Amino acid sequence: MTGKIALITGGSSGIGQGTALRLARDGWHIKVHGRDRDKLDQTCALIEQAGGSAEPMSAEMSDMDQLAALAEWATKTGRLDALVHCAAKFTYGEVSTDRFADWDHTITAVLRATMRLTAHVLPAVRAAEGAFVYICGPTSWTGWKRHSVHCATRHAQAGFAKALFEEVREDGVRVTLVHPGFVNTPGVGKDGKDPDKMIQMADIAEMIATAITLPNTSCVTELTLRPQRSPYT
């Protein structure tokens, strides 16, 4: 048992849930965040069945008061060993004045939430010489048609993480950007693709666990995973 504590946002499914289960097997206590309380309870039950321990809390990433309450709950012991930020909002559409409201909401739920949550928990992570992990992706360095706001927020999220590393590296705090390709999660469309050829949940969870548990003399600053074989059929 490690006695370490991790806050995992978006932990009720997908990469967040897979990472929660992986860390729990090593004895981490998992603070699981999500929006759907029933799904959060299911994640906690899976963790406990695997012999781990977990607590759930639901919060909207776009609500800054709920975000602050989430951070306070996660750091109530004064220590937090890792923040694995998997929560995300995806929105698509052409550049248009009709999309201003959606853009503003997305910027708040993705970028402002990332920055504010990080700032809230930073003292506790710094005290633990812990780690930050941000699930990002190829839209953080490329431009995709009809993905303007998604690309913009991911570019900014990556820039924030890179700058954060330079601020906290001398404190022994690691910062890792994870860029997954097609991962076999419930949220990924399977039409025209073979799920068996996608990155599997266990693969990416293992890499995240490795990044945050390396000896404190090194840091994986960016981690890109692609399927070994094309999943397109």
Residue frames as a rotation matrix with the C-alpha (Angstrom) as fourth column:
MET 1
0.570 0.822 0.000 0.00
0.822 -0.570 0.000 0.00
0.000 0.000 -1.000 0.00
THR 2
-0.306 -0.741 0.598 1.35
0.734 -0.583 -0.348 3.42
0.606 0.333 0.723 -0.94
GLY 3
-0.084 0.367 -0.926 -0.94
0.853 -0.455 -0.257 5.67
-0.516 -0.811 -0.275 1.07
LYS 4
-0.943 -0.305 -0.132 -0.92
0.184 -0.811 0.555 8.10
-0.276 0.499 0.821 -1.84
ILE 5
0.020 0.981 -0.195 -3.95
0.407 -0.186 -0.894 10.12
-0.913 -0.061 -0.403 -2.93
ALA 6
-0.928 -0.243 0.283 -5.02
0.349 -0.295 0.889 10.95
-0.132 0.924 0.359 -6.50
LEU 7
-0.029 0.904 -0.426 -7.78
-0.177 -0.424 -0.888 13.18
-0.984 0.049 0.173 -7.77
ILE 8
-0.862 -0.171 0.477 -9.02
0.400 0.349 0.847 11.90
-0.311 0.921 -0.232 -11.11
THR 9
-0.292 0.776 -0.560 -11.43
-0.531 -0.618 -0.580 14.11
-0.796 0.127 0.592 -13.01
GLY 10
0.147 0.435 -0.888 -13.70
-0.971 0.235 -0.046 12.47
0.189 0.869 0.457 -15.54
GLY 11
-0.754 -0.619 0.221 -13.20
-0.657 0.719 -0.228 9.27
-0.018 -0.317 -0.948 -13.57
SER 12
-0.013 0.838 0.546 -16.65
-0.602 0.429 -0.673 7.77
-0.798 -0.337 0.499 -14.07
SER 13
0.862 0.248 0.441 -15.72
0.169 0.680 -0.713 6.22
-0.478 0.689 0.545 -17.44
GLY 14
0.905 -0.420 0.066 -13.07
-0.020 -0.195 -0.981 5.96
0.425 0.886 -0.185 -20.12
ILE 15
0.040 -0.998 -0.041 -9.43
0.188 0.048 -0.981 6.84
0.981 0.032 0.190 -19.49
GLY 16
-0.196 -0.073 0.978 -10.24
-0.800 -0.565 -0.202 8.34
0.567 -0.822 0.052 -16.10
GLN 17
0.730 0.534 0.427 -11.90
-0.682 0.610 0.403 5.18
-0.045 -0.585 0.810 -14.85
GLY 18
0.797 -0.473 -0.375 -9.14
0.239 0.818 -0.523 2.97
0.554 0.327 0.765 -16.25
THR 19
-0.194 -0.905 0.379 -6.46
-0.100 -0.366 -0.925 5.06
0.976 -0.217 -0.020 -14.55
ALA 20
0.123 0.333 0.935 -8.38
-0.947 -0.243 0.211 5.05
0.297 -0.911 0.286 -11.27
LEU 21
0.960 0.277 0.040 -8.51
-0.278 0.930 0.240 1.26
0.029 -0.242 0.970 -11.28
ARG 22
0.485 -0.849 -0.210 -4.84
0.332 0.401 -0.854 0.97
0.809 0.344 0.477 -12.21
LEU 23
-0.328 -0.629 0.705 -3.62
-0.425 -0.568 -0.705 3.27
0.844 -0.531 -0.081 -9.44
ALA 24
0.427 0.575 0.698 -5.96
-0.888 0.120 0.444 1.69
0.172 -0.809 0.561 -6.91
ARG 25
0.894 -0.121 -0.432 -4.31
0.091 0.992 -0.090 -1.67
0.439 0.041 0.898 -7.53
ASP 26
-0.114 -0.993 -0.029 -1.05
0.411 -0.020 -0.911 -0.09
0.904 -0.116 0.411 -6.31
GLY 27
-0.211 0.087 -0.974 -2.73
0.975 0.093 -0.202 1.12
0.073 -0.992 -0.105 -3.12
TRP 28
-0.948 -0.064 0.313 -3.58
0.085 -0.995 0.053 4.67
0.308 0.077 0.948 -4.08
HIS 29
-0.306 0.894 -0.327 -6.69
0.631 -0.067 -0.773 6.20
-0.713 -0.443 -0.544 -2.50
ILE 30
-0.770 0.035 0.637 -8.73
0.595 -0.321 0.737 7.58
0.230 0.947 0.227 -5.38
LYS 31
-0.347 0.681 -0.645 -10.82
0.084 -0.663 -0.744 10.74
-0.934 -0.312 0.172 -5.23
VAL 32
-0.665 0.140 0.734 -13.07
0.727 0.347 0.592 10.24
-0.172 0.927 -0.332 -8.24
HIS 33
-0.480 0.494 -0.725 -14.78
-0.258 -0.869 -0.421 13.15
-0.838 -0.015 0.545 -9.98
GLY 34
-0.847 0.283 0.451 -17.52
0.523 0.288 0.802 13.07
0.097 0.915 -0.392 -12.59
ARG 35
-0.752 0.639 0.165 -20.92
-0.610 -0.768 0.193 14.53
0.250 0.044 0.967 -13.38
ASP 36
0.192 0.844 -0.501 -23.04
-0.510 0.522 0.684 11.38
0.838 0.124 0.531 -13.13
ARG 37
-0.103 -0.256 0.961 -23.23
-0.994 0.062 -0.090 10.20
-0.037 -0.965 -0.261 -9.51
ASP 38
0.816 0.427 0.390 -24.52
-0.420 0.901 -0.107 6.74
-0.397 -0.076 0.915 -10.44
LYS 39
0.791 -0.575 -0.208 -21.53
0.078 0.433 -0.898 6.16
0.606 0.694 0.388 -12.72
LEU 40
-0.038 -0.804 0.594 -19.19
-0.728 -0.385 -0.568 7.52
0.685 -0.453 -0.570 -10.05
ASP 41
0.276 0.218 0.936 -20.60
-0.882 0.444 0.157 5.05
-0.382 -0.869 0.315 -7.55
GLN 42
0.997 0.079 0.008 -20.05
-0.067 0.888 -0.455 2.25
-0.043 0.454 0.890 -10.07
THR 43
0.369 -0.929 0.004 -16.40
-0.210 -0.088 -0.974 3.28
0.905 0.358 -0.228 -10.46
CYS 44
-0.136 -0.394 0.909 -15.93
-0.960 -0.174 -0.220 3.32
0.245 -0.902 -0.354 -6.68
ALA 45
0.674 0.447 0.588 -17.52
-0.588 0.806 0.061 -0.13
-0.446 -0.387 0.807 -6.43
LEU 46
0.883 -0.409 -0.233 -15.12
0.064 0.595 -0.801 -1.49
0.466 0.692 0.552 -9.08
ILE 47
0.012 -0.915 0.404 -12.18
-0.542 -0.346 -0.766 0.00
0.840 -0.210 -0.500 -7.18
GLU 48
0.015 0.055 0.998 -13.32
-0.988 0.154 0.006 -1.54
-0.153 -0.987 0.057 -3.92
GLN 49
0.935 0.327 0.134 -13.89
-0.293 0.929 -0.226 -4.91
-0.199 0.172 0.965 -5.59
ALA 50
0.591 -0.790 -0.163 -10.26
0.099 0.272 -0.957 -4.74
0.800 0.550 0.239 -6.71
GLY 51
0.327 -0.435 -0.839 -9.18
0.923 0.336 0.186 -4.16
0.201 -0.835 0.512 -3.12
GLY 52
-0.677 -0.591 0.439 -8.70
0.527 -0.805 -0.271 -0.39
0.514 0.048 0.857 -3.37
SER 53
-0.162 0.609 -0.777 -10.39
0.818 -0.357 -0.450 2.60
-0.552 -0.708 -0.440 -1.76
ALA 54
-0.738 -0.012 0.675 -12.22
0.526 -0.636 0.564 5.52
0.423 0.772 0.475 -3.33
GLU 55
-0.311 0.688 -0.656 -14.51
0.478 -0.483 -0.734 8.46
-0.822 -0.541 -0.178 -2.69
PRO 56
-0.278 0.258 0.925 -16.80
0.936 -0.143 0.321 10.11
0.215 0.955 -0.202 -5.27
MET 57
-0.243 0.347 -0.906 -17.72
0.310 -0.857 -0.412 13.75
-0.919 -0.381 0.100 -5.84
SER 58
0.083 0.350 0.933 -19.75
0.997 -0.027 -0.078 15.21
-0.002 0.936 -0.351 -8.66
ALA 59
0.015 -0.098 -0.995 -19.11
0.216 -0.971 0.099 18.71
-0.976 -0.216 0.007 -9.97
GLU 60
0.847 0.263 0.461 -19.56
0.512 -0.176 -0.841 20.72
-0.140 0.949 -0.284 -13.16
MET 61
-0.153 -0.986 0.065 -16.26
0.952 -0.130 0.276 21.81
-0.264 0.104 0.959 -14.66
SER 62
-0.309 0.079 0.948 -17.95
0.595 -0.762 0.257 24.95
0.742 0.643 0.188 -16.01
ASP 63
0.784 0.581 0.216 -19.07
0.142 -0.508 0.850 26.08
0.604 -0.636 -0.481 -12.54
MET 64
-0.109 -0.961 0.255 -16.15
-0.120 -0.242 -0.963 27.78
0.987 -0.136 -0.089 -10.82
ASP 65
0.037 0.189 0.981 -17.76
-0.981 -0.179 0.071 27.52
0.190 -0.965 0.179 -7.36
GLN 66
0.939 0.305 0.156 -18.26
-0.325 0.938 0.119 23.76
-0.110 -0.162 0.981 -7.77
LEU 67
0.547 -0.813 -0.200 -14.70
0.174 0.344 -0.923 23.51
0.819 0.469 0.329 -9.06
ALA 68
-0.233 -0.621 0.748 -13.35
-0.639 -0.482 -0.599 25.25
0.733 -0.618 -0.285 -5.96
ALA 69
0.411 0.469 0.782 -15.41
-0.897 0.359 0.256 22.94
-0.161 -0.807 0.568 -3.75
LEU 70
0.952 -0.121 -0.281 -14.00
0.002 0.921 -0.390 19.93
0.306 0.370 0.877 -5.61
ALA 71
0.087 -0.993 0.085 -10.45
-0.029 -0.088 -0.996 21.13
0.996 0.084 -0.037 -4.99
GLU 72
-0.146 -0.092 0.985 -11.15
-0.923 -0.346 -0.169 21.76
0.356 -0.934 -0.035 -1.30
TRP 73
0.788 0.504 0.353 -12.60
-0.591 0.781 0.202 18.27
-0.174 -0.367 0.914 -0.94
ALA 74
0.810 -0.492 -0.319 -9.64
0.155 0.705 -0.692 16.69
0.565 0.512 0.647 -2.74
THR 75
-0.169 -0.968 0.184 -7.05
0.124 -0.207 -0.971 18.47
0.978 -0.141 0.155 -0.60
LYS 76
0.671 0.555 0.492 -8.75
-0.358 -0.339 0.870 18.36
0.649 -0.760 -0.029 2.80
THR 77
0.822 -0.449 -0.351 -5.85
0.567 0.592 0.573 16.36
-0.050 -0.670 0.741 4.25
GLY 78
0.668 -0.591 -0.453 -3.40
-0.393 -0.796 0.460 19.02
-0.632 -0.129 -0.764 3.04
ARG 79
-0.511 -0.853 0.105 -1.77
-0.404 0.346 0.847 16.57
-0.759 0.390 -0.521 0.65
LEU 80
0.783 0.621 0.042 -2.51
-0.267 0.396 -0.878 15.40
-0.562 0.676 0.476 -2.87
ASP 81
-0.076 -0.908 0.411 -0.05
0.066 0.407 0.911 13.21
-0.995 0.097 0.029 -4.73
ALA 82
-0.902 -0.230 0.366 -1.53
0.361 0.062 0.930 13.48
-0.237 0.971 0.027 -8.21
LEU 83
0.063 0.896 -0.439 -4.13
-0.372 -0.387 -0.844 15.26
-0.926 0.216 0.309 -10.28
VAL 84
-0.830 -0.177 0.529 -5.05
0.391 0.492 0.778 13.27
-0.397 0.853 -0.339 -13.39
HIS 85
-0.309 0.709 -0.634 -7.25
-0.373 -0.704 -0.605 15.61
-0.875 0.049 0.482 -15.38
CYS 86
-0.855 0.052 0.516 -9.34
0.419 0.656 0.628 13.59
-0.306 0.753 -0.582 -17.83
ALA 87
0.103 0.974 -0.203 -12.57
0.568 -0.225 -0.792 15.62
-0.817 -0.034 -0.576 -17.80
ALA 88
-0.915 -0.404 0.007 -13.30
0.213 -0.470 0.857 17.16
-0.343 0.785 0.516 -21.18
LYS 89
0.222 0.952 -0.211 -15.98
0.062 -0.229 -0.971 18.84
-0.973 0.203 -0.110 -23.25
PHE 90
-0.750 -0.446 0.489 -16.14
0.469 0.164 0.868 18.23
-0.467 0.880 0.086 -26.99
THR 91
0.356 0.853 -0.383 -17.94
0.152 -0.457 -0.877 20.55
-0.922 0.254 -0.292 -29.37
TYR 92
-0.593 -0.526 0.610 -17.82
0.628 0.172 0.759 20.75
-0.504 0.833 0.229 -33.15
GLY 93
0.576 0.807 0.131 -18.97
0.683 -0.387 -0.620 23.19
-0.449 0.447 -0.773 -35.79
GLU 94
0.057 -0.522 0.851 -17.89
0.861 -0.405 -0.307 25.82
0.505 0.750 0.427 -38.27
VAL 95
-0.777 -0.379 -0.503 -16.65
0.574 -0.755 -0.318 29.26
-0.259 -0.535 0.804 -37.21
SER 96
-0.245 0.788 0.565 -19.73
0.522 -0.384 0.761 31.42
0.817 0.482 -0.318 -36.85
THR 97
-0.714 0.073 0.696 -21.19
-0.489 -0.764 -0.421 34.17
0.501 -0.641 0.581 -34.67
ASP 98
0.374 0.918 -0.134 -23.96
-0.574 0.343 0.744 31.69
0.729 -0.201 0.655 -33.88
ARG 99
0.438 -0.260 -0.861 -21.48
0.444 0.895 -0.044 29.69
0.782 -0.362 0.507 -31.83
PHE 100
-0.208 -0.589 0.781 -20.31
-0.381 -0.686 -0.620 32.38
0.901 -0.426 -0.082 -29.40
ALA 101
0.422 0.440 0.793 -22.27
-0.890 0.036 0.454 31.00
0.171 -0.897 0.407 -26.44
ASP 102
0.989 -0.075 -0.127 -21.00
0.081 0.996 0.044 27.48
0.124 -0.053 0.991 -27.06
TRP 103
0.216 -0.969 0.124 -17.43
0.284 -0.059 -0.957 28.74
0.934 0.241 0.262 -27.45
ASP 104
-0.088 -0.228 0.970 -17.60
-0.726 -0.651 -0.219 30.64
0.682 -0.724 -0.109 -24.16
HIS 105
0.754 0.429 0.498 -18.96
-0.655 0.557 0.511 27.61
-0.058 -0.712 0.700 -22.34
THR 106
0.856 -0.470 -0.216 -16.28
0.353 0.835 -0.422 25.36
0.378 0.285 0.881 -23.83
ILE 107
-0.002 -0.888 0.460 -13.47
-0.048 -0.459 -0.887 27.76
0.999 -0.023 -0.042 -22.95
THR 108
0.105 0.112 0.988 -14.73
-0.942 -0.307 0.135 27.83
0.318 -0.945 0.074 -19.37
ALA 109
0.867 0.376 0.327 -15.29
-0.472 0.828 0.302 24.08
-0.157 -0.416 0.896 -19.04
VAL 110
0.781 -0.623 -0.044 -11.94
0.527 0.695 -0.490 23.11
0.336 0.359 0.871 -20.59
LEU 111
-0.021 -0.911 0.411 -9.37
0.416 -0.382 -0.825 25.89
0.909 0.153 0.387 -20.26
ARG 112
-0.024 0.040 0.999 -10.51
-0.691 -0.723 0.012 27.93
0.723 -0.690 0.045 -17.27
ALA 113
0.897 0.403 0.181 -11.34
-0.412 0.615 0.672 24.74
0.160 -0.678 0.718 -15.40
THR 114
0.589 -0.756 -0.287 -7.89
0.602 0.647 -0.468 23.26
0.539 0.103 0.836 -16.08
MET 115
-0.262 -0.763 0.591 -6.09
0.147 -0.637 -0.757 26.39
0.954 -0.112 0.279 -14.94
ARG 116
0.091 0.365 0.926 -8.21
-0.796 -0.532 0.288 27.07
0.598 -0.764 0.243 -11.87
LEU 117
0.961 0.253 -0.113 -8.31
-0.149 0.817 0.557 23.49
0.234 -0.518 0.823 -10.62
THR 118
0.298 -0.935 -0.191 -4.54
0.633 0.344 -0.694 23.31
0.715 0.086 0.694 -11.00
ALA 119
-0.344 -0.439 0.830 -4.06
-0.219 -0.822 -0.526 26.53
0.913 -0.363 0.187 -9.04
HIS 120
0.505 0.643 0.577 -6.41
-0.728 -0.043 0.684 25.38
0.464 -0.765 0.446 -6.29
VAL 121
0.999 -0.031 -0.033 -4.64
0.043 0.881 0.472 22.06
0.014 -0.473 0.881 -5.68
LEU 122
0.473 -0.880 0.040 -1.08
-0.021 -0.057 -0.998 23.19
0.881 0.471 -0.045 -6.43
PRO 123
0.051 -0.515 0.855 -0.06
-0.928 -0.342 -0.151 23.83
0.370 -0.786 -0.496 -2.78
ALA 124
0.575 0.233 0.785 -1.09
-0.607 0.764 0.218 20.29
-0.549 -0.601 0.581 -1.79
VAL 125
0.965 -0.254 0.067 0.59
0.229 0.689 -0.688 18.68
0.129 0.679 0.723 -4.82
ARG 126
0.335 -0.881 0.333 3.72
-0.381 -0.450 -0.808 20.73
0.861 0.144 -0.487 -4.21
ALA 127
0.223 -0.212 0.951 3.80
-0.973 0.017 0.232 19.58
-0.066 -0.977 -0.202 -0.56
ALA 128
0.710 0.123 0.693 3.71
-0.201 0.979 0.032 15.97
-0.675 -0.162 0.720 -1.76
GLU 129
-0.446 -0.786 -0.428 6.22
-0.630 -0.064 0.774 16.51
-0.635 0.615 -0.467 -4.58
GLY 130
0.027 0.655 0.755 3.46
0.168 0.741 -0.650 15.02
-0.985 0.145 -0.090 -6.67
ALA 131
-0.874 -0.321 0.364 2.34
0.345 0.118 0.931 15.05
-0.342 0.940 0.008 -10.29
PHE 132
0.024 0.850 -0.526 -0.07
-0.488 -0.449 -0.748 16.65
-0.872 0.274 0.404 -12.72
VAL 133
-0.797 -0.163 0.581 -1.31
0.393 0.590 0.705 14.70
-0.457 0.791 -0.406 -15.75
TYR 134
-0.128 0.742 -0.659 -3.41
-0.542 -0.608 -0.580 16.34
-0.831 0.283 0.480 -18.45
ILE 135
-0.221 0.156 0.963 -5.12
0.673 0.739 0.035 14.25
-0.706 0.655 -0.268 -21.12
CYS 136
-0.184 0.045 -0.982 -4.81
-0.436 -0.899 0.041 16.34
-0.881 0.436 0.185 -24.26
GLY 137
0.378 0.325 0.867 -4.34
0.511 0.707 -0.488 14.96
-0.772 0.627 0.101 -27.78
PRO 138
-0.385 -0.620 0.683 -3.28
0.896 -0.074 0.438 15.82
-0.221 0.781 0.584 -31.34
THR 139
0.484 0.599 0.638 -5.63
0.710 -0.695 0.113 18.83
0.512 0.398 -0.761 -31.45
SER 140
0.757 -0.291 -0.585 -3.10
0.328 -0.605 0.725 20.51
-0.565 -0.741 -0.363 -29.16
TRP 141
-0.275 -0.896 -0.349 -0.67
0.014 -0.367 0.930 20.90
-0.961 0.250 0.114 -32.08
THR 142
-0.860 0.042 0.508 -2.77
0.508 0.151 0.848 20.52
-0.041 0.988 -0.152 -35.24
GLY 143
-0.600 0.732 -0.322 -5.84
-0.610 -0.679 -0.408 22.19
-0.518 -0.048 0.854 -36.71
TRP 144
-0.797 0.415 0.439 -8.90
0.531 0.828 0.180 20.14
-0.289 0.376 -0.880 -37.62
LYS 145
-0.775 0.582 0.247 -11.77
-0.130 -0.529 0.838 21.32
0.619 0.618 0.486 -39.78
ARG 146
0.207 0.969 0.136 -14.90
-0.198 -0.095 0.976 22.21
0.958 -0.229 0.172 -37.72
HIS 147
0.467 -0.127 -0.875 -12.89
0.805 0.471 0.361 21.81
0.366 -0.873 0.322 -34.50
SER 148
0.078 -0.535 0.841 -11.79
0.152 -0.827 -0.541 25.43
0.985 0.170 0.017 -34.05
VAL 149
0.430 0.104 0.897 -12.69
-0.758 -0.498 0.421 25.93
0.490 -0.861 -0.135 -30.39
HIS 150
0.993 -0.105 0.062 -11.62
0.059 0.857 0.512 22.41
-0.107 -0.505 0.857 -29.48
CYS 151
0.364 -0.913 0.187 -8.20
0.763 0.176 -0.622 22.97
0.535 0.369 0.760 -31.08
ALA 152
0.122 -0.299 0.947 -7.91
-0.200 -0.941 -0.271 26.40
0.972 -0.156 -0.175 -29.47
THR 153
0.715 0.199 0.670 -8.57
-0.675 -0.050 0.736 25.13
0.180 -0.979 0.099 -25.95
ARG 154
0.909 -0.415 0.036 -6.28
0.397 0.888 0.231 22.12
-0.128 -0.196 0.972 -26.37
HIS 155
0.222 -0.848 0.482 -3.45
0.500 -0.325 -0.803 24.30
0.837 0.419 0.351 -27.73
ALA 156
0.170 -0.097 0.981 -3.87
-0.577 -0.817 0.020 26.57
0.799 -0.569 -0.195 -24.72
GLN 157
0.934 0.203 0.296 -4.13
-0.358 0.544 0.759 23.66
-0.007 -0.814 0.581 -22.28
ALA 158
0.667 -0.744 -0.032 -0.85
0.707 0.646 -0.289 22.25
0.236 0.170 0.957 -23.59
GLY 159
0.023 -0.662 0.749 0.85
0.171 -0.736 -0.655 25.63
0.985 0.144 0.096 -23.36
PHE 160
0.532 0.251 0.808 -0.33
-0.704 -0.399 0.588 26.02
0.470 -0.882 -0.036 -19.78
ALA 161
0.991 -0.127 0.048 1.02
0.082 0.843 0.532 22.58
-0.108 -0.523 0.845 -18.82
LYS 162
0.388 -0.903 0.187 4.41
0.731 0.178 -0.658 23.23
0.561 0.392 0.729 -20.42
ALA 163
-0.016 -0.355 0.935 4.76
-0.256 -0.902 -0.347 26.55
0.967 -0.245 -0.076 -18.60
LEU 164
0.792 0.377 0.480 3.60
-0.554 0.113 0.825 24.97
0.256 -0.919 0.298 -15.34
PHE 165
0.802 -0.540 -0.257 6.39
0.558 0.830 -0.005 22.41
0.215 -0.139 0.966 -15.54
GLU 166
-0.068 -0.881 0.467 8.98
0.466 -0.442 -0.767 25.17
0.882 0.166 0.440 -15.73
GLU 167
0.146 0.207 0.967 7.45
-0.617 -0.746 0.253 26.78
0.774 -0.633 0.019 -12.62
VAL 168
0.699 0.331 0.633 7.30
-0.714 0.349 0.606 23.67
-0.020 -0.876 0.481 -10.45
ARG 169
0.662 -0.432 -0.613 10.11
-0.006 0.815 -0.580 21.40
0.750 0.387 0.537 -11.63
GLU 170
-0.401 -0.885 0.235 12.54
-0.250 -0.141 -0.958 22.63
0.881 -0.443 -0.165 -8.96
ASP 171
-0.141 0.450 0.882 9.92
-0.990 -0.066 -0.125 21.76
0.002 -0.891 0.455 -6.34
GLY 172
-0.898 -0.267 0.350 10.01
-0.282 0.959 0.008 18.13
-0.338 -0.091 -0.937 -7.47
VAL 173
0.059 0.990 0.132 6.57
-0.210 0.141 -0.967 18.32
-0.976 0.030 0.216 -9.10
ARG 174
-0.825 -0.312 0.471 6.07
0.323 0.424 0.846 16.47
-0.464 0.850 -0.250 -12.39
VAL 175
0.060 0.828 -0.558 3.82
-0.510 -0.455 -0.730 17.68
-0.858 0.328 0.395 -15.20
THR 176
-0.803 -0.308 0.510 2.86
0.174 0.697 0.695 15.30
-0.570 0.647 -0.507 -18.01
LEU 177
-0.076 0.744 -0.664 0.81
-0.898 -0.341 -0.279 15.86
-0.434 0.575 0.694 -21.15
VAL 178
-0.551 -0.017 0.834 -0.74
0.147 0.982 0.117 12.67
-0.821 0.187 -0.539 -22.53
HIS 179
-0.260 0.397 -0.880 -1.73
-0.899 -0.431 0.071 12.57
-0.351 0.810 0.470 -26.19
PRO 180
-0.368 0.153 0.917 -3.76
0.035 0.988 -0.151 9.44
-0.929 -0.024 -0.369 -26.95
GLY 181
-0.886 0.206 -0.415 -4.77
-0.425 -0.001 0.905 8.23
0.186 0.979 0.088 -30.37
PHE 182
0.075 0.958 -0.276 -7.88
-0.615 0.263 0.744 6.07
0.785 0.114 0.608 -30.75
VAL 183
-0.889 -0.264 0.374 -8.58
-0.457 0.469 -0.756 4.55
0.024 -0.843 -0.537 -27.34
ASN 184
-0.527 0.704 -0.477 -11.17
0.207 0.650 0.731 1.80
0.824 0.286 -0.488 -26.98
THR 185
-0.944 0.295 -0.150 -13.53
0.061 -0.290 -0.955 3.68
-0.325 -0.910 0.255 -24.67
PRO 186
-0.194 0.956 0.221 -17.34
0.820 0.282 -0.498 3.92
-0.538 0.085 -0.839 -24.69
GLY 187
0.375 0.389 -0.842 -17.14
0.062 -0.916 -0.396 7.49
-0.925 0.096 -0.368 -26.01
VAL 188
-0.574 -0.648 -0.500 -15.19
-0.500 -0.206 0.841 6.64
-0.648 0.733 -0.206 -29.18
GLY 189
0.466 0.787 -0.404 -17.22
-0.792 0.167 -0.587 5.86
-0.395 0.593 0.701 -32.30
LYS 190
-0.203 -0.536 0.819 -16.63
-0.172 0.843 0.510 2.34
-0.964 -0.037 -0.263 -33.54
ASP 191
0.813 0.560 0.158 -18.15
0.060 0.190 -0.980 2.67
-0.579 0.807 0.121 -37.02
GLY 192
0.885 -0.453 -0.107 -15.55
-0.148 -0.055 -0.987 1.69
0.442 0.890 -0.116 -39.60
LYS 193
-0.050 -0.924 0.378 -12.99
-0.855 -0.156 -0.495 0.86
0.517 -0.348 -0.782 -36.93
ASP 194
0.295 0.028 -0.955 -11.82
0.209 0.974 0.093 -2.31
0.933 -0.227 0.281 -35.20
PRO 195
0.795 0.073 0.603 -11.87
-0.504 -0.473 0.722 -1.81
0.338 -0.878 -0.339 -31.39
ASP 196
0.875 -0.482 0.044 -9.32
0.385 0.749 0.540 -4.61
-0.293 -0.456 0.841 -30.94
LYS 197
0.136 -0.855 0.500 -6.77
0.917 -0.082 -0.390 -2.55
0.374 0.512 0.773 -32.90
MET 198
0.599 0.099 0.795 -7.33
-0.103 -0.975 0.199 0.58
0.794 -0.201 -0.573 -30.83
ILE 199
-0.653 -0.706 0.273 -5.24
-0.311 -0.078 -0.947 1.53
0.690 -0.704 -0.168 -27.81
GLN 200
0.096 0.693 -0.715 -6.73
0.522 0.576 0.629 -0.39
0.847 -0.434 -0.306 -24.91
MET 201
0.779 0.321 0.538 -7.67
-0.228 -0.655 0.720 1.16
0.584 -0.684 -0.438 -21.59
ALA 202
0.873 -0.468 -0.138 -5.07
0.374 0.460 0.806 -0.91
-0.313 -0.755 0.576 -19.75
ASP 203
0.168 -0.848 0.502 -2.35
0.931 -0.030 -0.363 0.39
0.323 0.528 0.785 -22.11
ILE 204
0.030 -0.136 0.990 -2.89
0.128 -0.982 -0.139 4.07
0.991 0.131 -0.012 -21.46
ALA 205
0.904 0.307 0.298 -3.58
-0.257 -0.166 0.952 3.58
0.342 -0.937 -0.071 -17.75
GLU 206
0.683 -0.711 -0.165 -0.28
0.712 0.598 0.367 1.75
-0.162 -0.368 0.915 -17.41
MET 207
-0.103 -0.745 0.659 1.62
0.780 -0.472 -0.412 4.58
0.618 0.471 0.630 -19.09
ILE 208
0.366 0.300 0.881 0.00
-0.242 -0.883 0.401 7.21
0.898 -0.360 -0.251 -16.86
ALA 209
1.000 0.001 -0.030 0.81
0.028 0.341 0.940 5.16
0.011 -0.940 0.341 -13.76
THR 210
0.339 -0.939 0.059 4.42
0.939 0.334 -0.088 4.85
0.063 0.086 0.994 -14.93
ALA 211
-0.009 -0.344 0.939 4.75
0.421 -0.853 -0.309 8.59
0.907 0.392 0.152 -15.59
ILE 212
0.458 0.274 0.846 3.64
-0.489 -0.716 0.497 9.58
0.742 -0.641 -0.194 -12.09
THR 213
0.974 -0.094 0.207 5.57
-0.133 0.501 0.855 6.92
-0.184 -0.860 0.475 -10.21
LEU 214
0.506 -0.862 0.030 9.02
0.386 0.195 -0.902 7.31
0.771 0.468 0.432 -11.76
PRO 215
0.002 -0.600 -0.800 11.87
0.987 -0.125 0.097 8.20
-0.158 -0.790 0.593 -9.42
ASN 216
0.778 0.448 -0.440 11.89
0.458 -0.884 -0.091 11.91
-0.430 -0.130 -0.894 -8.68
THR 217
-0.219 -0.909 -0.354 14.94
0.125 -0.386 0.914 12.48
-0.968 0.156 0.198 -10.87
SER 218
-0.977 -0.091 0.192 13.02
0.195 -0.024 0.981 12.41
-0.085 0.996 0.041 -14.14
CYS 219
-0.210 0.942 -0.261 9.78
-0.188 -0.301 -0.935 13.60
-0.959 -0.147 0.241 -15.68
VAL 220
-0.569 0.211 0.795 7.87
0.802 0.355 0.480 12.41
-0.181 0.911 -0.371 -18.72
THR 221
-0.715 0.260 -0.649 6.75
-0.102 -0.957 -0.270 15.81
-0.691 -0.127 0.712 -19.97
GLU 222
0.026 0.758 -0.652 4.84
-0.969 -0.141 -0.202 14.51
-0.245 0.637 0.731 -23.02
LEU 223
-0.678 -0.122 0.725 3.55
-0.104 0.992 0.069 11.08
-0.728 -0.029 -0.685 -23.85
THR 224
-0.127 0.608 -0.784 2.05
-0.979 -0.202 0.002 10.23
-0.157 0.768 0.621 -27.24
LEU 225
-0.542 0.041 0.839 0.30
-0.049 0.996 -0.080 6.91
-0.839 -0.085 -0.537 -27.79
ARG 226
-0.162 0.487 -0.858 -0.86
-0.984 -0.150 0.100 5.70
-0.080 0.860 0.503 -31.19
PRO 227
0.748 0.432 0.503 -2.41
-0.385 0.901 -0.201 2.38
-0.541 -0.043 0.840 -32.16
GLN 228
-0.282 -0.899 0.334 0.29
-0.181 0.392 0.902 -0.02
-0.942 0.194 -0.273 -33.38
ARG 229
-0.790 0.131 0.600 -1.94
0.596 0.397 0.698 -1.00
-0.147 0.908 -0.391 -36.29
SER 230
-0.861 0.504 0.071 -4.50
-0.440 -0.808 0.391 1.19
0.254 0.305 0.918 -38.03
PRO 231
-0.699 0.648 0.304 -7.95
0.067 0.483 -0.873 0.59
-0.712 -0.590 -0.381 -36.51
TYR 232
-0.128 0.685 -0.717 -9.73
-0.860 -0.436 -0.264 1.57
-0.494 0.583 0.645 -39.73
THR 233
-0.241 0.132 0.961 -11.48
0.195 0.977 -0.086 -1.31
-0.951 0.166 -0.261 -41.44
